[in-house]
Amino acid sequence: MPLFMDVHRNVDASPEEVAAAHQKDLEAQDEYDVDFKQYWFDEDEGAVFCLFEAPDKEAGEKVHSEATGLIAEEIHEVQRGT
């Protein structure tokens, strides 16, 4: 299954709020055959990065939209490096 990295910018949230949003994504992901693997939060820059497997990037967008209403500004298909 393809692997994607999305980027949320201008996030005005605490680390706890970002963790809670990620938990909501995990609760909604199965409906769209998405597997959110991990996220990273740069609090100083207000940026969140989410790594997920999905049939396509639109499936990841649907999970974010349904679970939190937070839509990523960018979604990139990525390959695992060694």
N, C-alpha and C positions, 0 to 999 in steps of 0.2 A: 504494500500500500504506500502511496506517496507520502512524503514527509514535508511539513510546512513550518515556517517560522513567521509569526505575525508580529507587528509592531504597533503598539498603542502609544500615542504621544500626548503630551499635555495632560497627564493623569494627575489629578489633584486628590491624592488618597494616601492614607497611612499604609504601612506594611500589613497591618492587620486587615484593613479593608480590601487590599489587593488579594490577600490570602483567602478571604471570605468569597470574593468574586470568583477566584479560581475553583474553590470548592463547589460553587454553583455550576460552573462549567462542567466539572466532573459528574455532577448529578444529572445533567442534561445530555451528556455526550453520546450515550448509547443509542438514543433515538435516531441519530444521524450517522452512526457507524464511525464515530470520531474517537480518538484516543489522545487526550491531552497528556503529554509526557512530563513536561516541566515548564516552569516559568521563571523569569528573572525580572527583578524590579530595580531600576535605577531611580531612587527617590530624588536625588539632586536634579536629575534631568526630567523627572516626571515621565519616565518611559517604562513600559512593560513589554516584555518579549515572551511569546508563548510558542512552544514547540509541540506540534501535534501531527498524528497520522490521520489521514482521512481519504475518502475516495476522490475528493477534489476540494479546492479551497473554499468553495461555496458552502460546503458542509460545516466547516469550521466557523464561517461567518454566521450560519444559522444557529449554532450552539451559543455563540457569544450573544447574539441578538435575543434569543429566547431566554437565556439564563440571567443575563445582566443588563442587556441593552447597550453594552459597550462594544462598539465596532472598531476593528483595527484599521488604521490608516494605510497599512501596507501588509501584504501577505506574499511570501516568497516560497516557492518550492525549493527545497534544499536537499543536499546529499550528505550523508554522514562522512566525516573525515576520519582519518586514522591518527 
